């Protein structure tokens, strides 16, 4: 999965979290806790994917870093 796909997934999860608050579901601790855990996991994966894509592009443009 690319960084852009993970970013879109992260935006959808944040939208779901906001909707849950508006609908009063924020009072259901287990649902919100699961959603927060998923947001944290996707955020970590997104950052890792973005850094990898940046490093790959840099290597393609400038050659691999040596030394």
N, C-alpha and C positions, 0 to 999 in steps of 0.2 A: 504494500500500500504506500502510495506516495505521500509526501508531507502535505500537499494540498488536500488530498482526501482526508487525512487525519485532522487537518484544520477545519474542514467542513463538518466532520463528525463532532469535533469539539464545540463548534458553534451550535450544532443541533442539540447537544447535551446541555449547553448553557441555556438555550431557549426552552428546553424541557424543564429545567430547574426553575426558570422564571415563571413558566406557566403553572408549575406545581405550587409555587408560592401564591400566585393569583387565585388558584382554585382551592386553596386551603389545604393542600396535601402536605404542606411543610410541617404540619403537626404529626404526620406519620413518620416517626423517627427512622424506622428501618428502610423505608423507601428512599428518603432523603440521604441517609447514610450510604446506601448502595449507589445512588446516583453520584454522590460526591466522590466515592471511591472510583467509579468509572471515569469521571471527569479527570481525576488525578492520574489515572493510568493512561488515558488517551493523551493528556497533556505531556506526560513524560515520553511517550512514544513519538508524539509530534515533534518535540524538541530534538530527540535523537535522530529522527528522519531528516529534519531540516538541516541539522549540522552535517550529517552524512552527505546530503545532496549538495550543500555548499562546498564541502571539502572535495567531493568528486568533480564538481564544476571547476573549482580552482586548479585541481590536478590536470584536468583536460586543457585548460587555458595556459597554464604556466609550467606544466610538467610536475612530477612528484617532488616533494620537498625531501632533500637528502641532507643528512648530517645533523 
